[in-house]
Each structure stands twice: as C-alpha cells, then as structure tokens.
Amino acid sequence: MFKLFANLEWKSFVRSAAFKQNLFLKIIIGFFAIVFLLEFAGAGAVSFYIIEGLIEDGKITATNPFEVVNKFLIYWFVIDLIFRYFMQKMPVSNIKPLLYLPFTKGKIVKYALGKTVVSFFNILPAFFFIPFTVVLLIEGYDPIGVISWHIAMLSITLLLNFLNVFLNNLNKVFYPVLAILVALGVSQYYGYFDVTAYTGPAFEFFYNQPWSFIIPLALAYVTYKYSYTYFIKELYLDAGLQAKHEVAKTENLEFLDRFGKISTYLKNDIKLIKRNKRARTTFIMGFFFIFYGLFFTAGIYGGSDFGKVFAALFCTGGFLFSFGGLVPSWDSSYYKLMMSQNIPYREFLLSKWWLMAVVTAISTLLSCFYVYFGIEWLWAILAGGVYNIGLNGTVTLLGGAFVKTPIDLTSNKKAFGDSKAFNIKTLLLTIPKMVLPVLIYYAFALTISDAAGFIAIAVTGLLGLLFRDRMFTLIENIYKNEKYDTIAAYAQKD
C-alpha cells in the first residue's frame, strides 16, 4: 500500500505544471541535505574529542564530555522543535485527493504519518547520534547504557515529530508550548532558573538506568496514537479538511481613497491581512524581523560592517521580503477571475508596492532603537530602509512574476515564505536585493569612509525610486508574458 501511495505522489510530481521548477528545487535541496547530513555525522564523530580537549584545557568545567552533551541536549531538542514547526510540511494537502479513492481512512492516515517519520527532520538527528554513540562505545562506556541512551534520544526525536502535528493544527497545544519555551528561555537568559541543571541529569538517567528508554519510547507511541486518532476524526472534506469560513464584515477604509485607482487593491490587501490566517501571520512575523539585528550586535558579527548592512536590510524589510516575495500568490484563489476583468497590471502592482513601502517605512522608524549600539547602526538602518523602499520593493515584485505557488489563506504554515517560491530566477534576484548593497557599502567604505558607504546605499535606493516607472513597465510586461502559465499553476492545488 505504501508503494501505491508513493507512486501516486510521484505521478503528481512529474505531471505538475511546474515540474521543471520543482525538479530544480529538489536537486538544490537534495544537495544541501547531503551536506547537512555529512556535517552532522562529522559533528557526531568528533564532538566528544573536541569537548574532551576543552575540559583538559580548563575551558569547560565537567568530569567528562558525555556529561556536557547531556547538559546541553535540551537546546538541541528545543531548536529541533522550532525548526520543525516552521519548516516541516504536514501532509494534509496530500490526503485530500486520496479521499476520492477506494482506500480506508486508517491506511491513508498511517501513510501520511509514516511520511513524517521517514522525513529529513528525523534522519538528520540520527546522523549525529549514531556516530556519537559509536564513539561512546569506543571510549569504553557501558554498551547497554549507551544503547539505552541512544534509543531514548531517537524516541524523543519521534516524540517531537508527532508533537509537531498538534502544534501545526491545534492552538490549544501551540500556545501552552510556546509559553513554556518563552518562560524557560527568558529565565535561563536572565539567570533566574537554569533548566540544564535538571535536564542534564534527566538525560543521563537514560544511560544509568538501561530500562529507562521505555519511557520516551512509550511517550512517542502514545503521541503517535493521539495523532492517528486526531487525523481519523478530521478526515472529512466537509469537516476537518474543509476550508474555514468566517462571517464577512463590511469595511470602507475611506482614508485610502486618496491613492486614487489603486485604493481598491490596497483595501483588498488590508482586508486580506486582517481576515486571513496566513496573511495575518506573515504581517506579524514581518515585524519580528526588527529584532533580527540583535543577533549582529554581539558575537562574531558584533563589530562587522557586513553585519550592520545585512541586519539593516532584514530589520527594515522583513514584511517586504515575506509578503512581497509571494505576490501575486496572495490572490491565487481568485487570480483567474481577476485576469478576466479589465484590470491594469500597473495598478495591481503599484498597490502592492505602496503597501510594502508604507510597512517598510514604519519598520525603519521602529528599528531606530539600534542607535543604542552606536550611531553607525542608525545610519545602517536608515540606509537599509531607503534601499528597501527604493529598489528592493520593485525587485521583489519582479521575482513574484516567477512564483507560481497557490497559497492556502486559512493556514499559517510557511509564514516566512514557501520553499516553492525559490527557483533559479528568484535566486538570481537575491543578488540586487542582498549582495549588491553589501558590495556598494564596501566599495565606498574602503575607499572613502563608512559614512560614504551608507550614503551610497541610500543613494542607490533613491535612484531606484527615480527610475521606478521604467522598471514597472518592464515588470508589467513580464507579468503579462507569465500570465497564462501562472493561471495554469494556480489551478493545481496539490
């Protein structure tokens, strides 16, 4: 049965309208997946000896490397869970087509959950734990205890896999877990409560008590059964898999009438953000990018000019990149209807540009608090904001012409973007968006001064504003050429 389901998905893949685009994406993802697997395998093989050397040099206070690994395993699993939530795709869209075929619901759900078990997100941790376990055996640790510990780690990985099913579908699970992680993170950061003092001995318990691996293994099995039961109950097109509908509310938004003809599209986009889960999440997450620069105010990039420029682009352009990168996919559900009307592409694109420009301007103002870390941070933020509004807004809309992925507005998955939005053309467009401003900065900073570098970035953005109409003419023609391919791609929901 698994072979039959896999064959159906393969046919869906090769018969897709965007087969070439998806094939290229799969090759790129596969390459980086292999790189990650090799890196994790290498880390598992050498981490014991690296930690051992640090202990001997007195840089880490511990009796042995195994104790250190157990102490910090909690961070591993927290990052794993966060990574899964944002990146791991739940198989709901693949379930719907199977409901029309003569398969029992149990087999469909088992196949869907089985896919999550053999996913990259479970294989990646195994590539670390297996070499690390071999090293422990070589170093003379008790084989029974090591095997018990190893099974426990893989069981916790599966537990997180099935927990992610509920995090993606049930707010009553998501918000408590989020609250716990935030509370523990804040208390750990400010020194109120050291969670590693309790989790370290807990992970060592799986080694000291060989029978204890049964605990996480049983929890993983129970979580699997709950996931299975949950999907069985929701496996109806007119119930759990049905698109959610809310009562419509009339809003005039008359203050937007000053924008003339494009006000109609601006009102539509604002209503879309307010009423739809995916768009609303993207809007909120766009503002969280404002704090992205905090990662660059300390650490290896703390005093780096590259860090300032790169962070400024993200702090001010979080919404621009996440929302603008999926234009016109936001309108995919009614794109065919729009294209049958007498709607000028110029007005449609201008409305998106104005929305991104206004939100970017607000993000720039909110990001000005970085002046606390030095006046150069303020210049970087202002220069990045001008560059994003002047040039990146237009370039992002150009990339949207080559994005042919329909969006489910009722789901908040992939709020940061969709992997299918990346292809060779959109990847090339990251050069003027992210690489060019860094090159411009260094070209002027190394020859004149740091201030000249920031000014040059801002001037480039102003030039983008000056030639915006000419660039929009080019973009409009590209959208027209891609029109029918886009409509055909949006017609394929799976």
Number of C-alpha atoms within 10 A of each C-alpha: 10 13 8 9 15 13 12 13 13 12 10 15 16 13 10 16 18 19 13 13 19 19 14 14 18 13 11 12 13 12 11 12 14 12 12 14 18 15 15 18 20 15 17 22 21 14 18 20 13 12 19 19 14 14 17 13 10 10 10 15 11 15 11 14 20 17 14 18 17 17 20 16 16 17 13 11 16 13 12 17 20 15 12 20 21 16 17 20 16 18 15 14 13 17 18 17 11 15 15 9 8 7 11 10 17 14 13 22 21 16 19 20 20 12 15 20 16 11 13 14 19 18 14 18 20 20 20 20 21 16 19 23 20 16 18 19 16 10 10 9 15 14 16 15 21 22 19 21 25 19 19 22 22 21 21 18 24 24 20 22 25 22 21 24 25 17 20 19 15 11 11 10 15 16 12 12 13 13 11 10 14 12 13 15 16 12 14 14 11 9 10 10 14 14 17 16 11 11 16 18 15 14 20 18 18 24 23 17 13 18 14 17 23 15 13 20 20 14 15 22 15 14 20 20 13 16 19 17 14 16 22 16 11 13 21 14 12 9 11 14 15 13 13 11 8 8 6 7 8 7 8 9 14 9 9 15 14 9 12 9 13 19 20 16 18 23 19 14 18 14 17 17 18 14 17 18 18 22 26 19 18 22 21 14 16 25 21 15 21 25 16 18 24 14 13 20 19 13 9 10 13 16 12 14 20 17 20 23 25 21 25 31 30 25 28 36 31 28 27 27 22 21 24 27 27 26 22 24 23 22 19 24 16 12 18 17 11 12 15 8 8 7 10 10 16 16 18 18 21 19 21 22 20 16 20 24 23 13 20 26 18 14 24 25 14 16 23 19 14 21 14 10 13 11 11 17 24 20 23 30 31 24 26 30 29 26 28 36 26 23 23 29 28 26 22 25 25 25 23 20 25 24 25 26 24 25 21 19 21 15 17 18 23 18 21 21 18 17 13 15 21 20 20 11 15 19 11 12 17 15 12 15 20 16 12 13 27 22 15 17 24 19 16 18 18 11 10 11 14 19 14 18 27 25 20 21 27 26 16 20 23 18 14 23 18 13 12 15 14 11 16 19 12 11 22 21 14 14 20 14 12 15 15 13 14 25 18 14 18 22 15 14 13 17
